[in-house]
Amino acid sequence: MTFVETEIGAIYLHGMDQPNGAQYEFDIYLQGLPIYSSHSYTSHRRIIHLDSSRFHARLPDRDKLVDEADVIKRVKAVLAQTIEQRFIQMKASLSAEAFVGFYDMLRHWELLKLLNDVPVVPPEALREIIAYPVCDTEVFDNFEQRPEKAMTRAEIKARGIVSIDDDIKQDGAGRFMFAWRQDYLLYHGTLDSGHWLHALVRHLNDEDLVIETINETHQAQFQGDWCWVPVRFCDAYRIRLGQDVVEIRDEACYQGQENADDIIVPKGDCSAQALQQMASFRSEYDEFQESTFESDSDAFIAFVVANTASDPANAMQRLLPNFCGCPALYGKAFVVELDQHGKPASVIAYPTESGQKQILQTGKDC
């Protein structure tokens, strides 16, 4: 064990030789005897042997430091200074890629300022959007991931980097959809304020978001077990931020409770994935309601297909429920009339057993 001599005694900096070896706890010895431990749940700690000419134990058992609170405060300060000096030495000897690998340790010891002039950015500070954005990544698949390696200034400038502060369920997914389609990097918001990366970050929340539909055909109200939401059907839609425009034809977008509170569905998307932007399907006890999510998803798919079908009979067929539990209806033919609100006004069963048409008004048993 290699110890560093300091003003309080000798310190062994365990875990400083590799990025994943970080240890933040420590044991203190005085005259070779253990006298203090910051925690008891880990066997790998930094070791500190106090200078017995400056620090003293309480007699007669010598199991506790005199003025322990003040001593521990001083020990932590010197430990932090010693670690900072070690990192400065490491920065001078390691490659930039190797040095940023110690990001987690630097953040813990509030030393991220040491990265300010390093020419690569640690992957922990960046995210890539790899899939359709959703409102709850603990319930649904995470749509973000870290880059596989540290990235240079040139690589980041070539792709572009943005920050987004939106809560998708509240603010909508427009800015995330825009960044996804542009293949922008996301800034994770953890570097020191003096880091060079900040000059490259485009803050999308500082720009007005405008979403406009292309050849909108109509609007309809989806009424599921969990989600009730207006839906706008169109050929495509455009997302405008500043001078940039993204046109999307194959992915729906939820506009958020704070905005239009509706879903825009282009003709290229017949899925129910937009429901994952507007709701997490969690109960008041924070439990994921899987069966409700599945039933709403199935209903939404049928709803979209029915609203985009060119043949009304095909649309009706897709919206009708399954009647397998009603054997009295098997083999029968019906004529269904809908009112101006889309509700059944009358149902004609033809033929009946007597050969007569039978009109069944809504609300009557059938």
C-alpha distance (Angstrom), angle and dihedral (degrees) to the residues before:
residue distance angle dihedral
M1 . . .
T2 3.78 . .
F3 3.78 114.0 .
V4 3.80 128.5 -160.9
E5 3.80 116.6 -140.3
T6 3.80 112.4 -130.6
E7 3.80 138.0 166.4
I8 3.82 90.7 -89.5
G9 3.80 97.5 43.1
A10 3.81 138.2 -85.9
I11 3.82 121.1 -21.9
Y12 3.81 128.0 -165.5
L13 3.83 108.5 -155.3
H14 3.78 100.8 -150.2
G15 3.81 116.5 -163.6
M16 3.80 99.3 18.9
D17 3.79 94.1 116.4
Q18 3.82 97.1 71.7
P19 3.82 135.3 29.0
N20 3.80 95.6 -121.8
G21 3.79 93.8 47.2
A22 3.79 95.5 80.0
Q23 3.81 115.2 147.8
Y24 3.78 121.6 179.6
E25 3.81 101.6 179.9
F26 3.80 127.6 82.1
D27 3.79 143.9 -164.3
I28 3.80 121.9 -141.5
Y29 3.80 123.5 -149.6
L30 3.78 128.8 -170.3
Q31 3.79 119.5 -165.6
G32 3.81 88.1 -11.9
L33 3.82 94.7 -55.4
P34 3.82 124.5 112.9
I35 3.77 108.4 -113.0
Y36 3.82 106.5 160.3
S37 3.81 139.4 18.2
S38 3.79 123.7 -173.0
H39 3.84 91.1 -148.7
S40 3.76 138.5 -1.4
Y41 3.81 103.6 -147.5
T42 3.80 101.5 79.2
S43 3.79 130.5 60.6
H44 3.81 95.4 -158.1
R45 3.77 112.6 73.9
R46 3.74 140.7 144.9
I47 3.80 110.6 -93.4
I48 3.79 122.0 -136.8
H49 3.82 123.5 -173.1
L50 3.80 107.2 -165.7
D51 3.77 121.8 -140.5
S52 3.82 102.3 -105.1
S53 3.80 91.2 -152.5
R54 3.80 90.2 64.1
F55 3.80 103.6 32.0
H56 3.77 130.6 49.2
A57 3.78 139.1 -165.2
R58 3.77 126.2 -131.5
L59 3.78 112.6 -100.4
P60 2.97 144.5 -94.3
D61 3.84 97.6 18.6
R62 3.79 97.0 28.1
D63 3.83 88.6 -147.9
K64 3.80 97.0 126.9
L65 3.77 135.2 44.9
V66 3.78 121.1 -112.6
D67 3.84 107.7 -113.1
E68 3.78 87.6 5.9
A69 3.84 97.5 178.0
D70 3.81 92.4 53.9
V71 3.79 92.3 44.8
I72 3.82 93.3 50.7
K73 3.80 91.1 49.0
R74 3.80 89.8 52.7
V75 3.80 92.3 45.3
K76 3.81 91.7 53.3
A77 3.81 91.6 49.8
V78 3.80 93.2 50.5
L79 3.81 91.5 43.5
A80 3.80 90.0 53.9
Q81 3.81 91.6 48.5
T82 3.80 91.3 48.8
I83 3.79 92.1 49.7
E84 3.81 91.0 49.0
Q85 3.81 90.8 52.9
R86 3.79 90.2 49.2
F87 3.81 90.8 51.5
I88 3.79 91.2 49.8
Q89 3.81 88.6 54.2
M90 3.81 90.8 47.1
K91 3.81 91.8 49.7
A92 3.80 89.8 57.1
S93 3.80 93.8 50.1
L94 3.82 105.0 35.4
S95 3.80 129.8 72.1
A96 3.80 116.2 -104.2
E97 3.82 91.0 -109.4
A98 3.80 91.9 51.8
F99 3.80 94.4 45.8
V100 3.82 95.9 52.7
G101 3.81 86.6 54.2
F102 3.81 85.6 78.6
Y103 3.81 90.2 63.0
D104 3.83 96.0 122.2
M105 3.80 92.4 51.5
L106 3.79 92.2 46.2
R107 3.80 90.7 51.1
H108 3.80 92.4 49.2
W109 3.79 92.3 52.9
E110 3.85 91.8 42.6
L111 3.79 91.1 -115.9
L112 3.81 100.2 127.3
K113 3.80 87.6 120.9
L114 3.81 86.4 78.4
L115 3.83 87.5 70.4
N116 3.81 94.8 56.3
D117 3.80 95.2 97.1
V118 3.80 98.3 30.8
P119 3.84 108.1 115.7
V120 3.82 96.2 -135.7
V121 3.81 131.1 60.3
P122 3.82 119.8 -132.1
P123 3.80 113.5 -116.7
E124 3.83 89.6 -123.8
A125 3.82 88.7 72.1
L126 3.82 93.9 53.4
R127 3.79 138.7 61.7
E128 3.79 134.1 -167.0
I129 3.81 122.4 -150.5
I130 3.79 103.8 -129.8
A131 3.81 102.8 166.6
Y132 3.79 145.4 17.5
P133 3.84 108.5 -50.4
V134 3.82 115.4 -112.3
C135 3.79 134.6 -175.6
D136 3.80 99.9 -121.1
T137 3.80 119.8 33.6
E138 3.81 92.4 -176.9
V139 3.81 89.8 63.9
F140 3.80 100.4 31.4
D141 3.79 129.7 34.2
N142 3.80 115.6 -68.4
F143 3.79 109.7 -107.0
E144 3.81 94.2 -162.9
Q145 3.77 132.2 67.0
R146 3.79 138.8 170.5
P147 3.80 118.6 -100.3
E148 3.78 112.1 -102.4
K149 3.80 93.5 -116.7
A150 3.78 144.1 10.9
M151 3.80 113.4 -72.2
T152 3.79 130.9 -137.9
R153 3.78 126.6 -131.7
A154 3.82 90.1 -106.4
E155 3.82 92.6 52.5
I156 3.81 92.3 48.8
K157 3.82 93.9 46.9
A158 3.81 90.6 49.2
R159 3.82 92.2 56.3
G160 3.78 99.8 30.8
I161 3.79 125.9 -130.2
V162 3.80 129.3 -128.8
S163 3.77 139.7 178.2
I164 3.82 122.2 -136.9
D165 3.80 123.7 -170.4
D166 3.82 97.6 -179.5
D167 3.78 125.0 128.2
I168 3.80 99.3 -143.2
K169 3.81 95.3 -146.2
Q170 3.81 91.8 51.0
D171 3.80 103.6 29.2
G172 3.79 101.6 27.0
A173 3.77 131.7 -118.6
G174 3.80 99.0 -89.3
R175 3.80 97.8 110.3
F176 3.81 92.5 43.8
M177 3.83 91.5 48.9
F178 3.81 88.7 49.7
A179 3.82 92.7 50.6
W180 3.81 91.9 45.0
R181 3.79 93.6 52.9
Q182 3.81 90.9 46.5
D183 3.83 90.7 48.8
Y184 3.79 90.4 -128.7
L185 3.78 122.8 168.4
L186 3.80 116.9 -120.3
Y187 3.79 120.0 -131.3
H188 3.79 109.4 -130.7
G189 3.81 92.9 -153.4
T190 3.80 103.0 -126.1
L191 3.81 109.4 109.5
D192 3.80 125.6 103.8
S193 3.81 114.7 -84.7
G194 3.81 89.9 -114.5
H195 3.82 95.3 57.7
W196 3.81 117.0 123.1
L197 3.81 92.1 -129.2
H198 3.81 92.3 74.9
A199 3.81 90.7 71.3
L200 3.82 89.4 61.3
V201 3.82 99.0 47.1
R202 3.80 117.2 105.2
H203 3.81 110.6 -152.0
L204 3.80 104.8 -144.4
N205 3.80 93.7 -170.8
D206 3.80 88.4 65.7
E207 3.82 89.0 63.2
D208 3.79 127.7 73.5
L209 3.79 113.4 -108.2
V210 3.80 117.6 -140.5
I211 3.81 123.6 -179.4
E212 3.80 116.9 -172.8
T213 3.79 128.5 179.6
I214 3.82 125.0 -130.0
N215 3.83 116.4 -138.7
E216 3.79 94.5 -12.9
T217 3.79 108.8 -161.0
H218 3.81 104.5 -171.4
Q219 3.78 147.3 -42.8
A220 3.79 128.5 -112.9
Q221 3.79 136.2 179.9
F222 3.79 117.5 -117.3
Q223 3.80 112.5 -151.6
G224 3.78 113.2 -171.5
D225 3.78 131.2 161.4
W226 3.82 90.7 -94.3
C227 3.81 108.2 9.9
W228 3.79 125.8 57.4
V229 3.77 111.4 176.6
P230 3.82 141.2 148.1
V231 3.80 112.6 -112.3
R232 3.80 125.9 -156.2
F233 3.80 117.3 -155.5
C234 3.80 120.7 -152.8
D235 3.79 144.8 143.9
A236 3.83 92.2 -104.0
Y237 3.79 141.7 -36.8
R238 3.79 137.2 -131.1
I239 3.80 127.3 -135.4
R240 3.81 113.5 -154.3
L241 3.79 124.1 -164.3
G242 3.78 116.2 166.8
Q243 3.81 108.3 -45.1
D244 3.81 93.8 -24.1
V245 3.80 126.0 97.2
V246 3.79 129.6 -169.5
E247 3.81 120.1 -167.6
I248 3.80 117.3 -154.7
R249 3.81 125.0 -167.8
D250 3.78 104.2 161.9
E251 3.82 109.0 41.7
A252 3.81 127.5 63.8
C253 3.81 120.6 -135.1
Y254 3.80 132.5 -150.6
Q255 3.81 113.3 -143.8
G256 3.81 97.8 -154.2
Q257 3.79 137.7 -118.9
E258 3.80 92.0 -86.0
N259 3.81 92.8 53.7
A260 3.81 130.3 33.5
D261 3.83 92.8 -33.1
D262 3.77 92.9 -143.7
I263 3.79 140.4 106.7
I264 3.78 122.9 -115.0
V265 3.80 111.4 -150.0
P266 3.82 118.3 -169.0
K267 3.79 118.4 -157.3
G268 3.80 91.8 -106.0
D269 3.82 94.3 65.6
C270 3.81 119.8 72.1
S271 3.81 95.4 159.1
A272 3.81 132.2 102.3
Q273 3.79 95.6 -128.3
A274 3.81 92.6 116.0
L275 3.82 88.1 72.0
Q276 3.81 86.9 67.4
Q277 3.78 88.3 63.0
M278 3.79 96.7 51.4
A279 3.82 101.7 39.8
S280 3.79 140.4 23.6
F281 3.83 92.8 -158.8
R282 3.80 91.0 -132.2
S283 3.79 120.1 151.6
E284 3.80 124.8 -133.7
Y285 3.82 85.3 -89.8
D286 3.82 90.6 55.5
E287 3.81 92.9 -109.7
F288 3.80 119.4 143.9
Q289 3.81 110.4 -117.0
E290 3.79 98.0 -144.2
S291 3.80 98.4 172.6
T292 3.82 91.8 50.0
F293 3.79 90.3 47.9
E294 3.79 91.0 51.8
S295 3.79 94.4 46.6
D296 3.82 92.4 48.1
S297 3.81 90.2 47.2
D298 3.80 92.4 51.7
A299 3.79 90.9 46.2
F300 3.80 92.5 48.5
I301 3.80 92.6 51.1
A302 3.81 90.3 52.1
F303 3.81 89.3 45.4
V304 3.81 92.7 53.0
V305 3.79 94.3 45.5
A306 3.79 91.7 47.5
N307 3.80 92.2 50.1
T308 3.77 93.1 48.8
A309 3.81 99.1 40.5
S310 3.79 115.3 114.0
D311 3.83 92.4 -149.8
P312 3.85 114.2 66.0
A313 3.82 91.1 -154.6
N314 3.79 89.7 55.6
A315 3.80 90.1 49.1
M316 3.81 91.2 50.6
Q317 3.79 91.6 48.7
R318 3.80 91.6 53.9
L319 3.80 93.2 48.7
L320 3.79 97.2 48.4
P321 3.82 116.0 100.0
N322 3.78 124.3 -124.2
F323 3.83 112.5 -86.2
C324 3.81 97.1 -167.3
G325 3.82 90.4 122.3
C326 3.82 92.8 57.6
P327 3.85 108.3 70.9
A328 3.82 90.8 170.9
L329 3.81 87.5 70.6
Y330 3.80 96.6 51.1
G331 3.79 114.4 120.8
K332 3.81 94.2 7.4
A333 3.81 127.1 129.1
F334 3.81 121.9 -140.5
V335 3.75 139.4 -170.2
V336 3.81 112.2 -150.8
E337 3.79 122.5 -163.2
L338 3.82 118.5 -162.3
D339 3.80 124.8 -156.3
Q340 3.81 125.6 -132.9
H341 3.80 90.4 -83.8
G342 3.80 95.4 53.5
K343 3.80 94.9 -104.9
P344 3.84 122.0 129.5
A345 3.80 108.6 -93.8
S346 3.79 95.6 179.1
V347 3.78 141.3 -9.8
I348 3.81 122.2 -149.7
A349 3.80 117.0 -159.3
Y350 3.79 111.0 -156.3
P351 2.95 129.4 -143.3
T352 3.81 105.7 15.0
E353 3.79 123.7 -166.8
S354 3.82 89.7 -94.7
G355 3.78 92.0 49.1
Q356 3.81 90.9 -114.0
K357 3.80 125.9 121.5
Q358 3.77 112.2 -110.6
I359 3.81 120.4 -154.1
L360 3.77 113.7 -154.6
Q361 3.79 114.4 -165.3
T362 3.77 120.1 -143.6
G363 3.76 111.2 -89.8
K364 3.81 94.6 30.8
D365 3.81 121.8 109.8
C366 3.79 113.4 -97.4
